[in-house]
Amino acid sequence: MSHEILLGSVEDETNSARNQFGLYFRKIKQRSICNKKCIIFLVIAVVAVAVVVGISVNPSDRKSKPRQLYSDYYVCETEPPDVTEPPKPSSAKFGNYKNAVVTSNGYLCAKIGKDVLLENGTAVDAAIATLICEGVVCPQSMGLGGGFLMTIHSKAKGEVMVLNAREYAPAAASENMYNGNATKSEVGGLSVAVPTELKGYEEAYKRYGGGVSWARLFEPTIKICEEGFPVYSYLAYHLKKYEKVILNSPTLREVLANPKTGKVLAEGELMRRPQLAKTLRLVADKGIKVFYEGPLAEAMVKEVQNDGGILTLEDMKNVEVEWQEPLKTKYEGYTMYSSHLPGSGVLIQFMLNILQDFIPAADDGITYHRITEAFKYGYGRRTELGDISKDHFVPDIKYTKELIKNLTSEKYAHEIRKTIKDDRTHQDPKYYGAKVAQPDDHGTSQISVMTANGDSVSATSTINLIFGSKFRSLSTGIIYNNEMCDFSAPNITNPFGIPPSPANFIKPGKRPLSSMCPTIFLDERNDSVLVTGASGGSRITTSTVLVIINNLIFGKNIKESLDERRIHHQLFPMELDYEYGFLAQNVKTLQKIGHKTCRSSVRTTSTITSCARYKGNVTGSYDYRRGGSVDGF
């Protein structure tokens, strides 16, 4: 089965021609590397589907209408009407503990992290064990085939560090490697960047772990792989959504489908990962060298190359991760630490600095308008960012460093703040500084840990698109990332007429720009007060900012902060998204000011796991939008 056919299946996921129409254009926008012929072909295909099938009624409880072309998500919901009273609290658990807390997107995983802490494990030990679990129970989002960013606070050492374990382009990669076939940047061997997840675990463990043995971190997840786990709602949703892709892929079908029914696994059915269990056991017993060198590495490289990829044994053997000083700023009396480029901590800092002493306004609608304008300025500046770990990775390193200097400057943020007026907004992306286009990034999973001694970890991990490259390794059981499609490509103008960003062009060894921003706040005693981060692609930064605002400015506890309905704006498309439950009066205020609005589905938003100090205790919660787990003692 060709990967072109597989991608066609992805683009035919919904029953109604209305949703198909929105989805095709979503894919055109998402595609960070796409030639003009591909766009024209898909446009013709969409029109043909619409003509032949006609417009059908979406059989969901909430009615919807097509969004404008090139929108991120399928449809704008129109019914039921927007609410006039705040929604009731969600069913997500509010974990309130005396000593330590772990939060996770994986419903089995927080307990694994907590148990490690009870056995004298460090915060990093707990984080690694939790991430290993998430790589199995959240196979759509992360795993050993991907990479991560991790922000670590060690109170004993008096330091905060960021571990950049994001995947990077193989040595044979080049700017024009996808010219003429954009599909290969998303699906199959050529979409695979160097997997760095395991290398990152080892580096974090060597520097901040060791309270328990290396093997101990893997034991619970090996058992889960062998015995199986019940498919939960969020995973079942994605299995069903990508059913055609999965069933057309022998490697994915082997573990994600029920051989008796011939369908993808349904909610409640057991998923087993026996081949992955063998790989985890080898790594637990012998270390990561068995993964990056020797027979396993040879088998993976052969698989990827046979599928058209360029990953080599040298890429695997020479795998690198990087320790970075975090970005640092004062906010609301606390010190914030977040990830440097290629992560998006710089945008978190910029947007929060704009909003410092600027919210709340007297009217809630105006407060959200000011927040939205900060988002728009942030995404305008994002278009020129990229990996700066080597000077030649961006066209003009002096310009990029000066831009970063501005984005982390309170004075610069104050000047931006003065341009925000309460009675107007602007529809031209260039007004907000957008000169070029960056692709959206996608999936991911987030864990947060806070311990009794004041240490903490925030980590965001990804294989990029849902189920990564749609390509599973038969030799190891991992699902390979498709991180290469997070790069931009030359000579390709996006559907809005904006040229691509040279700062994010492919170069060997370069890491693509990411929205991931694992973030930690410390108080004057150097204790962790808020540990947060998000999954959900381009919405990660805006969702993280909103949770920080809810917790540190509006004084909500961490569950209330996560439950609060969210807004999002990323300039492309020029519309403000909001969730069902966001008050109608605020929507009307925003519309009156001039914002184009769209109510998006809960399945299309970002999700967060966070920990926070609250009334002398450590607390945590996961996002009701996705589900998860929280545990502590």
C-alpha positions in Angstrom: 0.0 0.0 0.0 1.6 3.3 -1.0 2.0 6.1 1.4 0.1 8.4 -1.0 -2.9 6.1 -0.6 -2.5 6.1 3.2 -2.5 9.9 3.3 -5.6 9.9 1.1 -7.2 7.8 3.8 -6.3 10.3 6.4 -8.0 13.0 4.4 -11.2 11.0 4.1 -11.9 10.6 7.8 -15.3 12.0 8.2 -18.7 10.9 7.0 -20.0 14.3 5.7 -18.9 16.1 2.6 -19.0 19.2 4.7 -16.4 17.9 7.1 -14.4 16.5 4.2 -14.3 20.0 2.7 -12.9 21.6 5.8 -10.5 18.7 6.4 -8.9 18.8 2.9 -8.0 22.4 3.3 -6.8 21.8 6.9 -4.3 19.3 5.5 -3.2 21.8 2.8 -2.5 24.4 5.6 -0.9 21.9 7.9 1.5 20.6 5.3 4.7 22.4 5.9 6.3 21.1 2.8 3.9 21.0 -0.1 4.2 21.7 -3.8 1.7 23.6 -5.9 0.6 20.6 -7.9 -0.3 18.8 -4.7 -2.5 21.8 -3.6 -4.2 22.0 -7.0 -4.9 18.3 -7.1 -6.4 18.3 -3.6 -8.6 21.3 -4.4 -9.9 19.6 -7.5 -10.5 16.4 -5.4 -12.4 18.4 -2.8 -14.6 20.1 -5.4 -15.3 16.7 -7.0 -16.4 15.2 -3.7 -18.6 18.1 -2.9 -20.3 17.9 -6.3 -20.8 14.2 -6.3 -21.8 13.7 -2.7 -23.5 17.0 -1.9 -23.7 18.6 1.5 -24.8 16.2 4.1 -26.0 16.8 7.6 -23.5 16.2 10.4 -25.2 13.7 12.7 -23.8 15.0 15.9 -25.6 16.6 18.8 -23.9 19.9 18.0 -24.6 21.4 14.6 -21.8 23.0 12.7 -20.9 25.0 9.6 -17.9 25.0 7.3 -15.0 27.2 8.5 -13.2 29.5 6.2 -10.7 27.9 3.9 -7.4 26.8 5.3 -8.7 26.6 8.8 -6.8 24.5 11.4 -9.8 22.3 12.3 -12.8 20.9 10.7 -15.8 23.0 11.5 -17.2 25.8 13.7 -19.9 24.7 16.1 -23.1 26.7 16.0 -25.4 24.7 18.3 -26.2 24.5 21.2 -26.0 28.3 21.6 -23.2 29.8 23.6 -23.7 29.6 27.4 -24.7 32.5 29.6 -23.6 30.9 32.9 -20.2 29.4 33.7 -20.0 25.6 33.2 -20.0 23.2 36.1 -16.6 21.8 37.2 -15.3 18.9 35.1 -15.0 15.4 36.4 -11.2 15.5 36.2 -9.5 14.7 39.5 -8.0 17.4 41.7 -5.1 15.7 43.5 -4.3 17.3 46.8 -1.3 15.9 48.7 1.1 16.8 51.4 4.5 15.7 49.9 4.6 15.0 46.1 2.4 14.8 43.0 2.6 13.4 39.5 0.3 14.3 36.6 0.1 12.5 33.3 -1.9 12.3 30.1 -1.7 8.5 30.5 -4.4 7.1 32.8 -2.1 4.4 34.2 1.1 6.5 34.3 0.9 8.9 37.3 0.8 6.0 39.7 4.0 4.6 38.2 5.7 7.9 38.8 4.4 8.2 42.3 5.6 4.7 43.2 9.1 5.6 42.0 9.0 8.6 44.3 7.9 6.4 47.2 11.0 4.2 46.6 13.3 7.1 47.0 13.4 8.0 43.4 14.1 11.6 42.3 11.7 13.9 40.4 13.6 13.0 37.2 13.3 9.3 38.0 9.6 9.7 38.4 9.3 11.7 35.2 11.2 9.2 33.1 9.2 6.3 34.4 6.0 8.2 33.7 7.1 9.1 30.2 8.0 5.5 29.4 4.5 4.5 30.4 2.9 7.3 28.3 4.9 6.0 25.3 2.8 2.8 25.5 -0.6 4.0 26.6 -0.5 7.1 24.4 0.9 5.6 21.2 -0.8 8.3 19.1 1.3 11.0 20.7 4.7 9.9 21.9 7.1 7.1 22.4 10.7 5.8 21.9 10.5 6.8 18.2 10.2 10.5 19.1 11.8 13.2 21.3 11.1 15.7 24.0 11.9 18.9 25.9 12.3 18.7 29.7 12.7 21.6 32.2 14.2 20.4 35.5 14.5 22.2 38.8 16.9 20.8 41.4 16.6 22.6 44.7 19.6 20.9 46.2 21.9 21.9 43.3 20.2 25.4 43.2 19.7 25.2 39.4 17.1 24.9 36.7 18.2 23.3 33.4 16.5 22.4 30.1 17.2 19.2 28.3 16.7 19.6 24.6 16.1 16.0 23.4 14.1 17.1 20.3 14.5 15.0 17.2 16.7 16.4 14.4 17.4 16.1 10.7 19.6 13.2 9.6 23.0 13.9 8.2 21.8 13.3 4.6 18.9 15.8 4.9 18.7 18.9 2.7 16.4 21.9 2.1 14.9 20.5 -1.1 14.7 16.8 -0.2 10.9 16.7 -0.6 10.7 18.7 -3.8 7.9 17.3 -5.8 6.5 14.9 -3.2 5.3 16.6 0.0 3.6 13.4 1.2 7.0 11.9 2.1 7.5 14.6 4.7 4.5 13.3 6.6 4.2 9.6 6.0 6.8 6.8 5.8 10.6 6.5 6.1 11.6 9.9 4.6 9.6 11.7 7.3 11.6 10.2 10.1 14.0 12.4 12.0 16.7 11.0 14.3 14.8 9.6 17.4 16.2 11.1 20.6 13.8 10.0 23.3 15.9 7.3 24.9 19.1 9.3 24.7 17.4 12.1 26.5 16.2 9.7 29.2 19.7 8.5 29.8 21.2 12.0 30.0 18.5 13.2 32.5 19.0 10.0 34.6 22.8 10.5 34.7 22.5 14.1 35.8 19.5 14.2 38.1 18.3 10.6 38.6 19.6 7.5 40.3 17.4 7.3 43.3 16.2 3.9 41.9 17.9 1.7 39.3 17.7 2.3 35.6 15.9 -1.0 35.1 13.3 -0.1 37.8 12.1 2.8 35.5 11.0 0.3 32.8 9.5 -2.6 34.8 5.9 -1.4 35.2 5.6 -0.5 31.5 7.0 -3.8 30.4 4.3 -5.5 32.3 1.7 -3.2 30.7 3.0 -4.1 27.3 2.9 -7.8 27.9 -0.5 -8.0 29.8 -2.2 -5.3 27.8 -4.2 -2.3 28.9 -7.8 -1.3 28.1 -8.1 1.3 25.4 -9.5 4.5 26.9 -11.8 7.1 25.4 -9.2 9.5 23.9 -7.1 6.8 22.3 -10.3 5.1 21.0 -11.3 8.4 19.4 -8.0 8.6 17.5 -8.0 4.9 16.5 -11.5 5.4 15.0 -10.6 8.6 13.3 -7.5 7.1 11.6 -9.1 3.7 11.1 -8.5 3.6 7.3 -4.9 4.5 7.7 -4.3 1.9 10.4 -6.1 -0.9 8.6 -4.2 -0.1 5.4 -0.8 -0.3 7.3 0.3 -3.8 8.1 2.7 -2.6 10.8 0.1 -0.4 12.6 -2.7 -2.9 12.2 -0.7 -5.6 14.0 -1.1 -3.8 17.4 -3.9 -1.2 16.9 -6.6 -3.5 15.4 -8.6 -6.5 16.6 -7.8 -9.4 14.3 -11.2 -11.0 15.1 -13.3 -8.1 14.1 -11.0 -6.6 11.4 -11.6 -3.2 13.0 -9.4 -0.9 15.1 -9.5 -1.6 18.8 -12.6 -0.1 20.5 -12.8 1.5 23.9 -12.4 -1.1 26.6 -10.6 -3.6 24.4 -7.1 -4.7 25.4 -4.1 -3.3 23.5 -0.8 -5.3 23.8 2.7 -4.3 22.7 4.8 -7.6 22.9 7.5 -6.5 20.5 7.9 -3.2 22.3 8.1 -5.1 25.6 11.2 -7.0 24.3 12.8 -3.7 23.3 12.1 -2.1 26.6 13.5 -5.1 28.5 16.7 -5.0 26.4 17.2 -1.3 27.1 16.4 -1.8 30.8 19.0 -4.6 31.1 21.7 -3.3 28.9 21.2 0.4 28.5 20.5 2.6 25.5 23.5 1.4 23.4 21.5 -1.7 22.3 19.0 0.7 20.7 21.4 3.1 19.0 24.1 0.6 18.0 24.2 -3.1 17.0 21.5 -5.4 15.6 18.5 -3.4 16.8 19.9 -0.1 15.2 20.8 -2.0 12.0 17.3 -3.4 11.8 15.6 0.0 12.3 17.9 1.7 9.8 17.1 -1.0 7.2 13.4 -0.6 7.8 13.5 3.2 7.4 15.8 3.0 4.3 13.7 0.3 2.7 10.8 2.7 3.1 12.6 5.5 1.3 14.2 7.1 4.4 17.8 8.5 4.8 18.4 7.5 8.5 21.8 5.8 8.8 23.7 3.8 11.4 26.0 6.9 11.9 23.0 9.0 12.7 21.9 6.5 15.3 25.3 5.9 16.8 26.1 9.7 17.0 22.7 10.7 18.5 23.0 13.9 20.5 20.9 15.8 23.0 21.7 19.2 24.5 21.7 20.8 28.0 20.5 24.4 27.8 20.2 27.3 30.2 16.5 28.0 30.5 14.9 31.3 29.6 14.2 33.2 32.8 12.0 36.1 33.7 10.1 37.6 36.7 6.4 37.3 36.7 3.8 38.1 39.4 6.6 37.9 42.0 7.8 34.5 40.9 10.7 33.5 38.6 9.6 31.7 35.5 11.9 29.2 33.7 11.1 27.7 30.3 12.6 26.1 27.3 14.8 27.9 24.8 14.6 27.5 21.0 13.7 25.3 19.2 11.0 25.3 22.0 8.6 28.2 22.5 9.5 29.4 26.0 10.5 32.7 24.3 6.9 33.2 23.2 5.5 32.3 26.6 7.8 35.0 28.1 6.9 37.6 25.5 3.2 37.1 25.8 3.2 37.1 29.6 5.4 40.2 29.6 2.9 42.0 27.4 0.1 41.1 29.8 2.0 42.0 33.0 0.0 44.6 34.9 -2.4 44.8 31.9 -5.0 42.2 33.0 -7.5 41.9 34.4 -9.5 44.7 32.8 -12.7 46.0 34.3 -14.7 44.0 31.7 -14.0 40.3 31.1 -14.5 40.7 27.4 -11.8 43.3 27.3 -9.5 41.1 29.3 -9.8 38.4 26.7 -9.3 40.9 23.9 -6.0 42.0 25.5 -5.0 38.4 25.8 -5.9 37.7 22.2 -3.8 40.6 21.0 -0.8 39.3 23.0 -1.3 35.9 21.3 -1.4 37.6 17.9 1.8 39.5 18.5 3.4 36.3 19.8 2.5 34.3 16.7 3.6 37.2 14.5 7.1 37.0 15.9 7.1 33.2 15.9 7.3 33.2 12.1 11.0 34.2 12.1 12.2 31.8 14.8 14.2 28.6 14.4 16.9 26.4 15.9 19.9 28.6 16.7 22.2 26.0 18.3 24.5 26.5 15.3 25.0 29.9 13.6 24.4 28.5 10.1 21.0 27.1 11.0 19.4 30.5 10.4 20.1 32.9 7.6 21.2 35.8 9.8 22.2 34.7 13.3 22.7 38.3 14.5 19.1 39.3 13.4 17.6 36.2 15.1 19.5 36.8 18.4 18.4 40.4 18.4 14.8 39.3 17.9 15.1 36.9 20.8 16.6 39.7 22.9 13.6 41.8 22.1 11.1 39.0 22.8 12.6 38.5 26.3 12.8 42.2 27.1 10.2 43.7 29.4 10.8 47.1 27.8 10.0 45.8 24.4 6.9 44.1 25.7 5.8 47.4 27.2 6.1 49.1 23.9 4.0 46.4 22.3 1.4 46.8 25.1 1.0 50.5 24.3 -0.2 49.6 20.7 -3.1 47.4 22.0 -6.3 49.4 22.0 -9.5 48.2 23.7 -11.8 49.2 20.9 -10.0 47.6 17.9 -8.1 44.7 16.4 -6.4 44.2 13.1 -6.9 41.7 10.3 -3.5 42.0 8.6 -0.9 39.5 9.9 1.9 41.9 8.9 0.6 44.4 11.5 1.6 41.8 14.2 5.0 41.2 12.7 4.3 38.2 10.5 6.7 38.2 7.5 6.9 34.6 6.6 5.0 31.4 7.5 5.8 28.6 9.9 4.1 25.2 9.8 1.9 24.0 12.6 3.3 21.3 14.8 1.0 18.8 16.3 0.4 15.9 18.8 2.5 15.5 22.0 2.1 14.4 25.6 2.9 16.3 28.8 3.8 15.2 32.3 4.5 17.3 35.4 6.1 16.3 38.7 6.6 18.1 42.0 8.3 16.5 45.0 8.5 17.1 48.8 12.0 18.6 48.6 11.0 21.4 46.2 12.2 19.7 43.0 10.1 19.6 39.9 10.1 18.4 36.3 8.0 19.5 33.3 8.4 17.4 30.2 6.7 17.5 26.8 7.3 14.6 24.4 6.1 13.9 20.8 6.2 11.8 17.7 4.6 14.8 15.9 1.4 14.0 13.9 -1.1 11.5 15.4 0.7 8.1 15.1 3.7 9.9 13.8 4.9 8.7 10.4 2.1 6.1 10.3 5.0 3.6 10.2 5.7 1.1 13.0 9.0 -0.7 13.4 8.6 -4.5 13.2 12.0 -5.0 14.8 11.5 -2.9 17.9 7.7 -2.2 18.1 8.2 1.6 18.2 6.2 4.0 16.1 8.5 6.3 14.2 8.2 10.1 14.4 7.5 12.3 11.3 9.2 15.3 12.8 10.7 16.3 9.4 7.3 17.8 8.4 7.8 20.4 11.1 10.4 22.1 8.9 9.6 24.7 6.3 10.7 24.4 2.7 11.9 27.0 0.1 9.9 28.1 -2.9 6.6 27.1 -1.4 4.1 29.8 -0.5 1.5 28.8 2.1 -2.2 29.0 1.2 -2.4 32.5 2.7 0.2 33.8 0.2 2.9 34.0 2.9 6.4 32.7 1.9 8.1 30.0 4.1 10.4 30.8 6.9 14.1 30.4 6.1 14.9 30.2 9.8 13.1 26.9 9.8 14.5 25.3 6.6 16.0 21.8 6.8 19.7 21.4 7.6 21.6 18.3 8.7 21.5 18.1 12.5 19.0 20.9 12.9 15.9 20.6 15.1 12.6 22.0 13.7 10.8 24.7 15.6 8.4 23.5 18.2 5.5 24.9 20.3 6.6 22.8 23.3 7.3 24.9 26.3 7.7 23.0 29.6 7.7 25.7 32.3 8.4 26.0 36.0 7.8 28.9 38.4 9.8 29.2 41.6 9.2 31.4 44.6 11.7 33.5 46.6 12.7 30.4 48.6 13.5 28.5 45.4 10.5 26.2 45.8 8.4 25.1 42.9 5.0 26.8 42.9 3.7 26.0 39.4 4.8 23.2 37.0 3.1 23.2 33.7 3.2 22.5 30.0 0.8 21.3 27.3 0.2 19.0 24.3 -1.7 20.0 21.2 0.6 21.4 18.6 0.3 25.1 17.8 -2.2 25.7 20.7 0.4 24.6 23.3 1.7 28.2 23.9 -1.7 29.9 24.2 -3.1 27.2 26.5 -0.1 27.3 28.7 -0.3 31.1 29.0 -4.0 30.9 30.0 -3.3 28.3 32.7 -0.5 30.5 34.1 -2.8 33.5 34.1 -5.7 31.6 35.7 -3.4 30.3 38.5 -1.0 33.1 39.2 -3.2 36.2 38.4 -6.8 35.1 38.9 -6.0 32.9 41.9 -7.7 29.8 40.7 -6.5 26.4 41.9 -4.9 24.2 39.4 -7.9 22.1 38.5 -10.0 25.3 38.1 -7.2 26.7 35.9 -7.3 23.7 33.6 -11.1 23.6 33.5 -11.5 27.2 32.4 -12.6 27.5 28.8 -9.9 28.7 26.5 -9.4 31.0 23.5 -6.8 30.7 20.8 -5.4 32.9 18.0 -2.4 32.1 15.8 -2.9 34.7 13.0 -3.3 32.0 10.3 -6.3 31.8 9.9 -7.3 35.3 11.1 -9.9 34.1 13.6 -10.3 33.7 17.3 -11.2 30.2 18.4 -13.1 29.6 21.6 -14.5 26.5 23.4 -18.1 25.7 24.2 -18.6 27.1 27.7 -16.9 30.4 27.0 -19.5 32.9 28.0 -21.7 34.4 25.3 -21.3 37.9 26.6 -17.5 37.7 26.1 -17.9 36.4 22.6 -20.2 39.3 21.7 -17.7 41.8 23.2 -14.9 40.3 21.1 -17.0 40.3 18.0 -17.9 43.9 18.6 -14.3 44.9 18.8 -13.8 43.2 15.4 -12.6 39.7 16.1 -13.7 37.0 13.7 -14.7 34.1 16.0 -15.2 30.4 15.7 -16.3 27.9 18.3 -14.1 24.8 18.0 -14.7 21.2 19.1 -13.2 20.0 22.4 -11.3 17.4 20.5 -9.3 20.1 18.6 -7.9 21.9 21.5 -4.7 21.7 23.5 -4.5 19.7 26.8 -2.5 20.3 29.9 -1.2 18.6 33.0 0.0 20.8 35.8 1.1 20.8 39.5 0.9 23.7 41.8 1.4 24.6 45.5 -2.0 25.3 47.2 -2.6 26.1 50.8 0.6 24.5 52.0 0.1 21.3 49.9 1.2 20.1 46.5 -1.7 19.7 44.0 -2.2 18.5 40.5 -4.7 17.8 37.8 -5.0 16.7 34.2 -7.2 18.1 31.4 -10.8 16.9 31.2 -10.6 17.5 27.4 -8.3 14.5 27.1 -8.3 12.6 30.4 -5.3 11.4 32.3 -4.2 10.7 35.8 -2.9 12.3 38.9 -1.3 10.6 42.0 0.7 11.5 45.0 1.2 11.2 48.7 
